[in-house]
Amino acid sequence: MSSVGSCFPCGGSQLCKIFFKMCVVNNFELVHPSKIVVAETLFYFCFSQSDVIKKPQGQIEVNATSNISRGEGKQILQIVTGKHVYFLKADSPNLLDEWLRVLQCVLRMKAASPLFTQPDIRPGMKGLLIKVKHGYSKRVWCALIGKTLYYFRSQEDKFPLGQIKLWEARVEEVDRSRDSEDLSVCGRSLQGAHFTISIQPQEQGPTYLLIESRHEKDAWLYHLSVAAGAMVGKVGTEFEQQVGKLFQLDDSQIWRHPTLCFSKEALTSPLTTLPSQALQTEAVKLFKTCQLFINVAIDAPAIDYHVSLAQSALQVCLTHPELQNELFCQLIKQTRRRQPQQPGPLQGWQFLALCVGLFLPQHPFLWLLQAHLQRHGDSRSEVGKYAIYCQRSMERTQQKGERQSRPSRMEILSILLRNPYHHSLPFSVPVHFLNNTYQVVSFDASTTVDEFQSRLNQDLGMRKTGLSGFSLYTDDPTGRELEHCLQGTIKICDIISKWEQASKEQNTGKSENTRTVRLTYKNRLYFSPQARGESDRERVLLTYQTNESIVAGHFPVNKELALEMAALLAQVEFGDFERPFSAPGSAHTKSTQTLKQVLERFYPKHYRRSLSEEQLRQLLQRLAARWASLRGRSSSECVRIYLTVARKWPFFGAKLFEAEVSYYRQAGRVWLAVHEDGISVLEHNSMKPVVSHLYKNLLTFGGHKQDFMLVVSMNGTKDKPSEKQLFAMDASKVRSYFSSYHVNSLPKEQL
């Protein structure tokens, strides 16, 4: 097998071959192609005649844009994925035919279902309906996506039973008093369905959708008509009909229609068609919230009121996505005046600026929003600046997808008080490092953790996260001593918002909580090859992270070595040691205080715990002597020496978890160390290894509450016999253990 545009890790030194087995996404079960239902990854393995390495050496991603065909030769399969072209040779022509059929079927299924290829897509309408065609009826789950109506067996299915192309189809309500022959044949199955919509694509027979409630029928009729391109002034509310006319004519006279312009009076009915009475009632309440936000002056006493109004309204729209179009229409209406020279209320534009960073409306309201922003985008006025800001934010939301959480207090205050239109990245937050420094990093409403870390690495002169092993962490909102590693695809604003909500829930009924999220950048994964190419900043931060482990007693050093390493860090932190020139006085006191600070920060706690005053004085003298001996050495040289010493421990960079165990020769407390080669059990006091398991010998693992179990093979082949090893540890550590194991056990070339 050979590859063009990609390279397999064995470099040709071993025989590489694709095992024609595929990975089921949910449980990673390897199955034969005749049993596969859906797959998106081909794993390949390197093997020799005597031994099979069962850990995959790499993978080939198969998606809807891939091209799979026969290559030149009877047994050659060609897979084109993006910039890579793979040529795979099968053992026989029959096997090639079988896999060609399976893979092409997978591609057809993935292309047919946008709910699978784009899991974050939001249907314009969805619901359980009765579909009737050719006299046969079936209750199906329908989802309108773009200009196509998909129908499924159930809401949980990802692959449709079929689809109806709506563009230029004829969509209309059917008078049930004159049922067609197709509807009459279905008879009893139509009981309870009081309304019918007919969809007739060009040169095809009609399909009927049977619907129980009038509100749901109106909503389906409107959205299906829009998708078919036949909505101009014919269906929907008065507001929607005016939008339809605008979409066709874009006439300034239509823009000045009272329905589309600012109103002091409250709404009595929604601006958009909604599928239930409950949503219609909620839409009217939403307009009242918008009016309060716009009309109440923003000042110090009222700022928390505006934060509460915005959060409650946007949370309703996140909970009920059907109301998102409605909210945008209300804000567009309330930020327009009948006279173009009169700008709409500034606070309405600020509310709109919050919305576009979370989610966007669907067609035709997305077009309406774009046209509205374009008509007001003028950098000479404050309203115009907000319109330009909304355009930028809308483009970012289109690129990165919608948000999961309502805006945090920080985000709302930045929009209301800090003129966000002056900055392409209007928000900022400090990121803390373990050497007691921090870096302020800017971001916008759509910035992901990956983008945030990339900007941080650029500012710090560090390598990208996959090479350095550094990741972003948050503290725990409950105040517990826990840290949470952040996934790269999550948006920073969502993280801040969820942290804020969790903190409020934890402090319900207490005085106002003033804590804010704390972001920390630290090493999550350490692999020895990472040492090549380390930047100076990475070495410094890794040194301070190692010091944290030493101080906490999670790193084996004797008292003498601990003192030497503390002196090295003192030289890094404070520079050359300055001895006092005279007997007791201010200079002597300052020197003693500095030495005590060094012991507090850089010397193991368990060695300091039981020191008498005389022993402490002697320890300070020895520390001063060692620190003084480093005079003239640069920080980078001290860091290099420190890491050289620390890396001599075989488990340097491992993640340690304290646990209880009862069956090793050291029953009681032990350390579980997750490192680049496997998992080791260490004695609690000496931290010497008791037993180690390579990842390839680990059969499975699992946890429940405070129990954690490893199942390992006894003969190193993943065949029986096996042994179950049970540990007890804090429940939060069990979850953290899973995370550390999953990432550390990946092949290094995939990181």
C-alpha positions, 0 to 999 in steps of 0.5 A: 500500500502506498500513499500520496500526500500523506505518510504512514508512521512506519516509514516503510520499515515494516509492512503496513496494511489496512485491516478491512474492519471499520469503527462504529462511532458509538462503541468502537467495536471492530466489525466485518464490513457486511455488518457495518451500518455507518462509519467514518474512519478507517484505521490502519495497523503495522504488523510483522509475521510474528507479532501484530501491534493492535494499537492503530498506527493512524487513520483515514477519515471518510466523510461526505466530500471523500471520493472512493473509486477503483484504482489502476489495477484489479485489486486497488482501491483509491480514497481521496480525502481533502489533500490526501490520496490513498491507494490500498491493495486488497487481498482479492478482487472479491474483497475489493468489490465488497469494500467498495460497495460498503464505503460508497454506501456510507458516502451516500448515507452521509451525503443524504443526511445533513443531521449527520454531516452537520450535527449542529444544524438547526431545522426551520421546522420539525415535528411528528406528522402523518405523511400520505402518498399514493394512498399509503399513510405513515407517521414520521418525524419531519425536519425542514432543512434549507429547501429540503424536507427530510422525514425519519422513522423517529426523532432519534434517527439520523438517516432519513427514510426519504426527502422532498425537494421543495424549491419551486414546488407547489405548497398549499393547504387542502380543503379536507371537505373535498379529500382527494382519492389518496387521502380517502383511501387512508381512512381511519389513520387520518382521524384526529388530523384536522388540517392538510398541506399538499406538496407537489414538486414539479413533474411529480405527484403530491405528498400530503402532510396531515397536522392536528393543530391550527398553529402547527399547520400555519407554521408548517405552511409558512416555512414550507412556502418560504422554502419553495420560494412562493411566500411573497405576500401570500402566507404568514403574519402581516409582518412576514408578508411585508418581509416577503414583499421586501425580499422581492422588491426591496422598496423603500416604501415597504421599509416604512410600513408601520408593521416594520417600524418602531412602536410604543404600543405592546404587541397583541400577537407575534410578528412571526408564525409560531406552531403553538399557543404557548409559544405565541404567548411567550413571544408577546412576553418577549416583546415586553422584555425588549421594550423594558430593555430599550426604555429603561435608562442604563445607569449604575443602579439599573445595570443589573436590571438590564443584565437580568432582562437580557439573560432571561430573554436570551435564555428563553430563545435558547430553550425554545429555538422557534422564538429566535426568528421572533426576537430578531424581528422584534429587535429589527422593528424596534431599531427602525424609524419611519423616517430614515434620518431618525436612528432607532434607540441605541439600547435596541442596537445593543440588545441586537449586538448581544443576539447576533453573537449567540444565534442567527435567524433563518431565511428570509429573516436572515436576509432581513437582518443583513439588509437592516444592518447594511442600511444603518452601517455608518461609522459616523454615528454610534448607531452605525458603529453598532450596526457595523459591529453586528455585521462582523459578529454575525459573520463570525457566528456564521463561521463558528456556529451558534452558542450554547449558553446565554451571555455572561454578565461580563459579556453584557457589560462589555456590550453596554458600557465599553463601546465594543465597536472599537475592537474586533475582539471586544472582550478580554480575560487574564490567563494565569500561569504557575509562576504567578504571572498572567497574560490578558487575552482578547476574544469575541463572542464566537472565539473557541478555546482552540483559537484562544490558545492559538492567540495566547501561544502567539503572544507568549512565543510558545508552540501550538498546543499539540506540540507543547502539551499545554492546555487551558483550565478553569477553576471549579465554580463551587470553590472546590480544589478542582480544575477542568481542562477545556475542550478546543471546540467550546466557545470561551463565552460559553465557558464563562457563562456556564461557570457564572451560572454554576457559581450562582446556583452554588451561592443561592441565598448567600450574599452576592458572589463576587468570584469570577472564573480563573483561567490557568494555562499549564501542561496537560500532556508530557511526552519525552519527544516534546523536549525537542524544540521547547521554547524558553517560556515552555521550559519556565512554565514546566519548571514551575509546574514541576515545583508545584508537584514537589511542594505538594509531595507528588515528586520524590526528592530528598531534603538535600535535592529539594534544597538545591532545587529551591535555590535554583528557583530562587535564582530564577525568581529573585536573581542573585542573593543579596546578603545583609552588610551588617548585623541585625537591622532592616536589611537582615530582616528583608533577607530573612523574609525573602528566604522564608518566602523561598521556602514557602513557595519552593520547598516541600511542605512535608519537610517544613511541617515539624521544624523547630525554630532552631532547625528552621534557622539552620535550614535558612542558612543552608538555603542562603549558602546554596542560593549565593553559590548560584550568583551570576547564573542566568534564569535560563541556565537555572531552568535548564539545570532544574529540568535536567535533574527533574527529568531523571525521574522515570515518571516525570510529566505523569499525572498522579492520582492518589488511591486506596488499594488492598491487594498489593504488597503495600496495602493502603494508599498508593499513587496511580501514575498515567504516563506516556508508556502506560499506567503504573502503581507507585508506593505512596511514600517512596513513590517507587513503582510497584507494578506497571502496565503498558497500554497495549496490555490494558483490556478495559477500565471503568469507574463508578462513584469512588471505585475505579477498576483496571482490567489487564492481561497477565501474559501481555497479549490481551488474551485470557487470563486477565486480572481485575484491579480495584482502586478507591479514589475521589469521584472527581479524580475518577473522571479526571483519570478517564480524561488523562488515560484517553489522551495519553494512550493515543498514538503520539503521531496523532497528537 
